Structures are given as C-alpha cells and as structure tokens.
Amino acid sequence: MADATDRIPDAPARRFRPYPEYKDSGVEWLGEIPEHWEVKRLKCVASVNDEVLAESTDPSFELSYVDISSVDSDAGITNTEELVFEKAPSRARRLVRDGDVVVSTVRTYLRAIAAIEDPKPNLIVSTGFAVIRPRQLDSSFAAYALRAPYFVERVVANSVGVSYPAINASELVCFPIVFPSTDEQHAIAAFLNRETARIDSLVAKKERLIELLQEKRTALITRAVTRGLDPGVPMKDSGVEWLGEIPEHWEVAPIYARYEVALGKMLDAKRVSGAHPGRYVRNVDVQWDRVNTRNLPQMDFAPSERQRYSLRHGDLLVCEGGEVGRTAVWRGEAEECFYQKAIHRVRPRSGADMPRFLFYVMYATAKRGVFAAGGNPNTIDHLTAVQLRHYRFAFPPGDEQKEVAAFLDRETARLDSLITKIRSAIALLKEYRTALISAAVTGKIDVRQELA
C-alpha cells in the first residue's frame, strides 16, 4: 500500500513566466497588474440578480433548490433539493442561467461560490446568493476570478455581523476586478481548466487511496479481534451470526459478564451551577480513540454522586447515540472528570480483560453496522445500556488480548501515519490549486504560451 502512494505524483514545482511589464493597479490589496490590463468595478462588466421566480408561480411548479450549505468553493454545487413551489422556502427565488456565478452574501465565511454550468431549467438558488451574470467577461474566466482569494477575501472582510455576517449585493458588485482582453480571458480560463483538472485528478486518486487504507485498517482490526493472530489455530462456530468462526479456545460471552456498563448523569439545567462543580465529558467529546478535554462544561456533582459518575484510567467511553458505539479509552487525560448520560462507561470487572482489546472489538463491531438500530433501518440508531450489556463478543485469554491489542496499536499507527501524510499532500495540492488560480487571474503569471 505504501508503494501505491509513491506511484501517485504530486503537482510538480513549476515556474511560470511573469508578464514583461507591470503597472500599479491603483488598488492597494491588488498590487501590480500587467501593464495592458484594466481594473473595473464588477458591475461594469457583469449584472447581478437579473431574474427571480415570481410570487405568482404555479404552486405545483417543481424546482431544484440550492441553499448556501449546498455549495463548496472547490466542488461547486454539491447538493440540490427537489421541491414544489408552494412547499419551498421563501428564499428559493433566484433564477440562474448557464455561465452565471453565484456568490453567497450571507454567512460569507463559508466562501460558498460556484459557477453555473449547463443547469437544469428549474434550478433555483437562495436569495442568500448574489447571481453574477457576466456581460463583458468570459464566463469561464469569471468563474475563476470570482473564486480567487483577492476577491473572496474582500467579500468576507466587508461583511457585517457576527453570527451571520452578510454583505449587500449592491456593495459586492462595486468591488474592483481585473480585466484583461477577451483573448487573454479565454487563454487564462483554458489554462486553468487544464491545470485544475490535473490537480483535481491527483486529489481524487489520493482520496481514493485513503479510502482503501481505511478499508484495510477496518479489515485488519476485524480479523484480529475475531480470528486472532495465529492463522493455524483450530476454529469453532461462535454461535453469533456476525462473528462467524472464532479460535477454539476463545470464550463467547456477553459484555456484562466481564465488564460493568454504567450510564452517566442526566443533564439537569437547574444543577449547572452548585456547591460541587465538576467537569464532564459529552457524547461529542468522545471520538474514536480520542477524548476531548478542552473547555468541558460543568455541572454539580454532589459528594454522593462523585464516585458513581467519575472516570478512572482504563474506562471505555461508548457513545449511546450519534455514531452509535463510537468508543475511546479514558487515559486520565484530565484530573477528576465525570461523564453525562449520553455515554456508557464500560469498566473491566477484573484485571484479566484488556480495555484496549475491547476498544478494537467495539471499533470492528460499529464499523460493520452491528449497532445500527439493532439492524432495523427504520429505527433511529440508539444503543441502550441494556442492549450493550447483552451483546456477545469473543474474548481470548488475557495474555492474548494484550498481544492482539499491541499488534493492532502498532499496525494501525503505521496506517494512520500513512493516511496523515496523504492528507497533508492533498492539502498542499489544494493550496497550490488556489495559488495558481490567484496568480493567473491577477496577472502574476503569463499563461498565454502555456497552451502551446
């Protein structure tokens, strides 16, 4: 698998020529631009919000709606919602056409900007977008220029509000934009189409490799906690359908026979403050093999409750809802900490069982979907204490549990390190993509000869 990573090249370091001559753009944050380029206000080369869906629209009209949360600055429109007009939100009103660019004017920190390419005739976007329609701009060039950092950061910086920063479309279209000749706009767009496609292909290959490594990781864990490390050991039927065959000397037992399962304290708004405050871990703080202990909330834990709801080194914390069964081992990350009701505390009854081994069992079981609504797709996922106590798992002798856990710690660390390196490479490719777009649309590089 490591060899496969080596075969996927990163974007090579390339040096592009600058233009022969530059001049001051007159815009401080834009800097110098090619000597023969112009700077114009966006409203001089494009129109905004030209068409809206009339209030008199037939109530049964079917529309494909795009909200701000459905737009990503890199991927474009990622999702649409099929609605009829009478059931659609009042903000579902902006009509778009091929070649338009939508720019979010609310929650602008999301940088939700997308080019509209060959849309459905019934595609409607939120009034939270400014729909920019190029007039003197090449539409492909506009799609890149309006996603370039120099423009996007102006939108964000000039937005007003804390929770939902926003900007008026009338102010947005007054921002200056670089304006090369039409032929150069075509050339820049063609160059960026080619180069970003190449980068996107590399990113997709690396993302697929991460998926394969994660699949390998899950398979490795599943095999180790159900079949052990010795491929030649005699096997037997476990009697549990999803477990299948297990080593002959392993024991199948419900969790309650080997571990104590206890729920945390019910949240009580009246007892958020009190004479005996204590920090507690929430469901969201428990991630796979990691517990967040920063900025934990507090509530009152009376002296009679503190031992009952306290955490000790080696406890497993298992999520009751959300990603059902998500588990982490408490390693004493914080002094005197408690836990809330949305979490099960699983504690070994004796020193013979290894919490680390059970962690991997929980991981394999959850990833196989065993905990998901008890197998019922029509039920919301929820893992009660009663259910968890009665789940039956395969347990090897204590020494073998320790051996399996150590093996998996070592092998998963190796895979995780490789995944981290690939993610870093993806981040660098995306940074390179953004920088290349910015350099091309602001004239920092001359790409006219790059298409030859």
C-alpha positions in Angstrom: 0.0 0.0 0.0 2.9 2.3 0.7 4.2 1.6 -2.8 0.9 2.7 -4.2 1.3 6.1 -2.5 4.7 6.5 -4.1 3.3 6.0 -7.6 0.9 8.9 -7.3 2.9 12.1 -8.1 2.3 15.4 -6.6 1.9 18.5 -8.7 5.5 19.3 -9.9 7.1 22.6 -8.8 6.8 24.7 -12.0 7.9 28.2 -12.6 5.8 30.4 -14.9 7.0 33.5 -16.6 5.7 36.9 -15.5 4.4 39.5 -17.9 7.1 41.7 -19.4 5.7 44.9 -17.8 3.5 45.8 -14.9 1.8 48.9 -13.5 0.2 49.9 -10.3 -3.4 48.7 -10.3 -4.4 51.6 -8.0 -5.9 49.1 -5.6 -3.8 48.5 -2.5 -4.7 44.9 -1.9 -4.5 44.0 -5.6 -1.0 45.4 -6.2 0.6 45.5 -9.6 -1.1 44.1 -12.7 0.1 43.6 -16.3 0.7 46.9 -18.0 -2.0 46.5 -20.6 -4.7 45.2 -18.2 -7.5 47.3 -16.7 -9.3 47.3 -13.4 -13.1 47.8 -13.5 -15.9 47.6 -11.0 -17.6 44.2 -11.2 -20.9 46.0 -12.0 -19.4 47.5 -15.1 -18.7 44.1 -16.7 -21.5 42.0 -15.2 -25.1 42.3 -13.9 -26.5 41.0 -10.7 -29.7 39.2 -9.7 -31.3 39.7 -13.1 -34.2 37.1 -12.7 -36.4 36.0 -9.8 -39.1 33.4 -9.6 -42.4 35.3 -9.5 -44.7 35.0 -6.5 -47.5 34.1 -8.9 -45.6 30.9 -9.9 -47.9 27.9 -10.1 -47.9 26.3 -6.7 -47.2 22.9 -8.2 -44.1 24.0 -10.1 -41.3 21.7 -9.4 -38.0 23.3 -8.7 -34.4 22.1 -7.9 -33.3 24.2 -5.0 -29.7 25.1 -3.9 -29.1 26.6 -0.5 -25.8 28.1 0.8 -24.9 24.9 2.6 -25.0 23.0 -0.7 -22.2 25.0 -2.3 -18.5 24.4 -1.9 -15.9 26.8 -3.3 -13.9 23.9 -4.8 -16.5 21.4 -5.7 -19.3 23.8 -6.7 -22.9 22.7 -6.1 -22.8 19.6 -4.1 -26.5 19.0 -3.5 -29.9 20.1 -4.6 -33.3 19.7 -3.0 -36.3 18.8 -5.1 -39.4 20.8 -4.0 -42.7 22.2 -5.3 -43.1 26.0 -5.2 -45.8 26.0 -2.5 -43.6 24.0 -0.2 -40.4 25.8 -1.0 -38.8 28.3 1.5 -39.4 32.0 0.7 -35.7 32.4 -0.1 -35.9 29.9 -3.0 -36.3 32.7 -5.7 -33.2 33.4 -7.7 -33.1 32.1 -11.3 -29.8 31.1 -12.8 -28.5 30.6 -16.3 -25.5 28.9 -17.9 -22.4 31.0 -17.3 -23.7 32.7 -14.1 -21.6 32.7 -10.9 -23.4 32.5 -7.5 -21.6 34.2 -4.6 -23.0 33.9 -1.1 -23.9 37.2 0.5 -24.8 35.7 3.9 -22.5 33.6 6.1 -19.8 34.7 3.7 -17.2 33.0 5.8 -18.3 29.8 4.2 -17.0 31.1 0.9 -19.9 29.5 -1.0 -19.2 30.4 -4.6 -20.0 28.3 -7.6 -20.0 28.5 -11.4 -23.3 27.6 -13.0 -22.7 25.2 -15.9 -25.5 23.7 -18.1 -28.1 23.9 -15.3 -31.5 22.3 -15.2 -34.2 24.7 -16.4 -35.8 24.6 -13.0 -32.6 25.3 -11.0 -33.3 27.9 -8.3 -30.8 29.3 -5.8 -31.3 31.0 -2.4 -31.7 34.8 -2.2 -28.7 34.4 0.1 -26.7 34.4 -3.2 -25.8 37.2 -5.5 -26.2 35.8 -9.0 -23.5 37.4 -11.1 -24.1 37.3 -14.9 -21.0 38.1 -17.0 -21.6 40.7 -19.7 -18.1 41.7 -20.9 -16.4 38.9 -19.0 -15.8 35.4 -20.4 -18.0 33.2 -18.2 -15.2 30.7 -17.6 -12.7 33.5 -16.6 -15.4 35.0 -14.3 -15.9 31.6 -12.6 -12.2 31.6 -11.6 -11.8 35.4 -10.9 -14.7 35.4 -8.5 -13.3 32.5 -6.6 -9.8 34.0 -6.4 -8.6 34.9 -2.9 -8.2 38.6 -3.8 -12.0 38.9 -4.5 -13.3 36.4 -1.9 -11.4 38.0 1.0 -12.8 41.4 0.1 -16.3 39.9 0.4 -15.6 38.3 3.7 -13.7 41.4 5.1 -16.6 43.7 4.2 -19.4 41.6 5.6 -21.3 42.9 8.7 -22.5 40.8 11.6 -21.1 38.2 14.0 -23.2 35.1 13.8 -24.4 35.6 10.2 -22.0 38.0 8.5 -23.6 39.4 5.4 -23.0 41.9 2.6 -25.4 43.6 0.2 -25.1 42.5 -3.4 -25.1 46.2 -4.4 -21.9 46.6 -2.4 -20.3 43.4 -3.7 -20.6 44.4 -7.3 -18.7 47.7 -6.6 -15.6 45.7 -5.8 -12.8 46.1 -8.4 -11.9 43.2 -10.7 -9.0 42.8 -13.0 -10.0 43.0 -16.7 -7.6 41.5 -19.3 -8.5 41.4 -23.0 -11.1 38.9 -24.2 -8.5 36.7 -25.8 -6.4 36.6 -22.6 -9.5 35.8 -20.6 -10.1 32.8 -22.9 -6.5 31.8 -22.6 -6.4 32.1 -18.8 -9.7 30.1 -18.5 -8.4 27.4 -20.8 -5.1 27.1 -18.9 -6.8 26.9 -15.5 -9.3 24.3 -16.9 -6.4 22.1 -17.8 -4.3 22.6 -14.7 -7.1 22.4 -12.2 -8.4 19.2 -13.8 -4.9 17.7 -13.5 -4.7 18.7 -9.8 -8.2 17.5 -9.1 -7.4 14.2 -10.7 -4.4 13.8 -8.3 -6.5 14.8 -5.3 -9.2 12.2 -6.3 -6.5 9.5 -6.6 -5.1 10.3 -3.2 -8.6 10.4 -1.6 -9.3 7.0 -3.1 -6.1 5.7 -1.6 -7.2 7.0 1.8 -10.5 5.1 1.4 -8.5 1.9 0.6 -6.2 2.3 3.5 -9.2 2.9 5.8 -10.9 -0.2 4.5 -7.6 -2.2 5.1 -7.5 -0.8 8.6 -11.0 -1.9 9.4 -10.4 -5.4 7.9 -7.2 -5.8 9.8 -8.9 -4.9 13.1 -11.9 -7.1 12.4 -9.8 -10.1 11.6 -7.6 -9.8 14.6 -10.4 -9.5 17.1 -12.4 -12.3 15.7 -9.8 -14.8 14.5 -6.7 -13.8 16.4 -3.1 -13.6 15.1 -2.4 -17.3 14.6 -3.8 -18.5 11.2 -3.2 -22.2 12.1 -5.3 -22.3 15.3 -8.3 -24.6 15.3 -11.6 -22.8 14.9 -15.2 -23.3 16.1 -18.6 -21.7 15.4 -19.1 -18.8 17.7 -22.9 -19.1 17.7 -23.1 -15.4 16.8 -24.0 -14.8 13.2 -21.9 -11.7 12.6 -18.9 -13.1 14.5 -18.8 -16.4 12.5 -15.9 -18.8 13.4 -13.5 -17.9 16.2 -10.5 -19.7 17.7 -11.5 -22.8 19.5 -10.0 -21.7 22.9 -11.8 -18.3 22.9 -14.8 -17.7 25.0 -18.1 -16.1 23.8 -19.7 -14.0 26.5 -22.0 -11.0 26.9 -20.2 -7.8 28.0 -21.9 -7.8 31.3 -20.2 -11.0 32.3 -16.8 -9.3 32.0 -17.4 -5.6 32.2 -19.6 -3.2 34.2 -21.7 -1.0 32.0 -23.0 2.2 33.6 -24.7 5.3 32.2 -23.6 8.8 33.1 -25.5 11.5 34.8 -28.7 13.0 33.3 -28.2 16.7 32.4 -30.1 19.0 34.7 -30.3 22.7 33.8 -31.1 23.5 37.5 -27.8 22.0 38.6 -25.4 23.5 36.1 -24.0 25.5 39.0 -23.8 24.4 42.6 -21.6 23.8 45.5 -19.7 20.8 44.0 -18.9 21.7 40.3 -17.2 19.1 38.1 -16.3 18.9 34.5 -18.0 16.2 32.4 -17.5 14.6 29.1 -20.2 14.7 26.5 -21.1 12.5 23.6 -19.5 14.9 21.1 -16.2 14.8 23.1 -15.8 11.1 22.6 -14.3 10.3 19.2 -12.6 7.1 18.0 -9.6 6.6 20.3 -9.7 10.2 21.4 -11.4 12.2 24.2 -11.6 16.0 24.0 -11.0 17.6 27.4 -10.7 21.2 26.4 -13.4 23.6 27.5 -15.5 20.9 29.0 -18.8 22.1 30.6 -19.5 21.7 34.3 -22.4 20.8 36.5 -22.9 20.0 40.1 -21.9 16.5 41.3 -22.8 16.0 44.9 -20.4 14.1 47.2 -22.7 11.0 47.0 -22.5 11.1 43.2 -18.9 11.7 42.5 -17.7 8.1 42.7 -20.6 6.9 40.7 -20.0 9.2 37.8 -16.2 9.5 37.9 -13.8 8.3 35.3 -10.7 6.2 36.0 -7.8 5.2 33.8 -8.8 2.3 31.6 -12.5 3.0 31.4 -14.1 2.7 28.0 -16.4 5.5 26.9 -19.1 4.3 24.5 -21.5 6.6 22.7 -25.2 5.8 23.1 -26.3 7.9 20.1 -24.9 9.8 17.2 -22.3 7.5 15.7 -23.5 4.6 17.8 -20.8 2.6 19.6 -18.1 5.2 19.0 -15.5 4.4 21.7 -12.4 5.8 23.3 -10.3 4.6 26.2 -10.0 7.1 29.1 -6.3 7.5 29.8 -6.6 10.0 32.6 -6.5 13.0 30.3 -7.8 15.3 33.0 -7.9 15.2 36.8 -11.3 14.3 38.3 -13.6 14.2 35.4 -17.2 12.8 35.0 -19.5 11.8 32.2 -23.0 12.5 31.1 -25.9 10.1 30.4 -25.3 10.0 26.6 -22.2 7.9 27.3 -21.8 4.4 28.6 -18.8 3.8 31.0 -17.5 0.3 30.4 -15.2 -0.9 33.2 -13.5 -4.3 33.4 -14.6 -6.4 36.4 -11.1 -7.9 36.8 -7.6 -7.4 35.6 -7.8 -10.3 33.2 -9.5 -8.3 30.5 -7.8 -5.6 28.5 -9.9 -2.4 27.7 -7.7 -1.8 24.7 -8.7 -5.1 23.2 -12.4 -4.3 23.8 -11.9 -0.9 22.2 -10.9 -2.7 19.0 -13.8 -5.1 19.3 -16.1 -2.1 19.6 -14.5 -0.5 16.5 -14.9 -3.6 14.4 -18.5 -4.1 15.5 -19.6 -0.5 14.9 -17.9 -0.3 11.5 -19.7 -3.5 10.5 -23.0 -1.8 11.3 -23.9 -4.2 14.1 -25.0 -1.5 16.5 -27.0 0.4 13.9 -30.6 0.4 15.1 -30.3 -3.2 16.0 -30.3 -3.9 12.3 -33.6 -2.2 11.7 -33.2 0.5 9.0 -36.5 2.2 10.1 -35.3 2.9 13.6 -33.1 5.7 14.8 -29.7 4.4 15.9 -29.6 4.2 19.7 -27.6 1.9 21.9 -29.1 1.5 25.4 -27.2 0.1 28.4 -29.4 -3.0 28.4 -28.6 -3.7 24.7 -24.9 -3.1 25.2 -24.7 -5.3 28.3 -26.2 -8.3 26.3 -24.1 -8.0 23.2 -21.9 -11.2 22.9 -18.3 -10.9 21.9 -15.4 -13.3 21.5 -12.8 -13.0 24.3 -9.3 -14.7 24.1 -7.3 -15.2 27.3 -5.9 -12.1 28.9 -2.4 -12.5 27.6 -3.7 -13.0 24.1 -5.9 -9.9 24.4 -2.8 -7.9 25.3 -0.9 -9.4 22.3 -3.7 -8.6 19.9 -4.1 -5.1 21.2 -0.3 -4.4 20.9 -0.3 -5.7 17.4 -3.2 -3.5 16.4 -1.7 -0.5 18.1 1.4 -0.9 16.0 -0.2 -1.7 12.7 -3.0 0.9 12.9 -0.4 3.6 13.9 1.5 2.7 10.7 -1.6 3.0 8.6 -2.7 6.2 10.3 0.7 7.8 9.7 0.4 7.0 6.0 -3.1 8.4 5.9 -1.9 11.6 7.6 0.9 12.0 5.0 -1.6 11.6 2.2 -3.9 14.1 3.7 -1.1 16.6 4.0 -0.3 16.0 0.4 -3.9 16.7 -0.5 -3.9 19.9 1.5 -0.7 21.1 -0.4 -2.3 20.3 -3.7 -5.4 22.3 -2.8 -3.2 25.2 -1.7 -1.3 25.0 -5.0 -4.6 25.0 -6.9 -5.8 28.1 -5.1 -2.5 29.9 -5.6 -2.3 29.0 -9.3 -5.8 30.4 -9.9 -5.0 33.6 -8.0 -1.7 34.1 -9.9 -3.3 33.5 -13.3 -6.4 35.8 -12.9 -4.4 38.6 -11.3 -1.7 38.5 -14.0 1.2 37.5 -11.7 2.0 34.8 -14.3 1.7 34.9 -18.1 0.0 31.8 -19.3 -0.5 32.8 -22.9 2.2 30.5 -24.2 1.4 27.6 -21.8 -1.3 26.2 -24.0 1.0 25.6 -26.9 
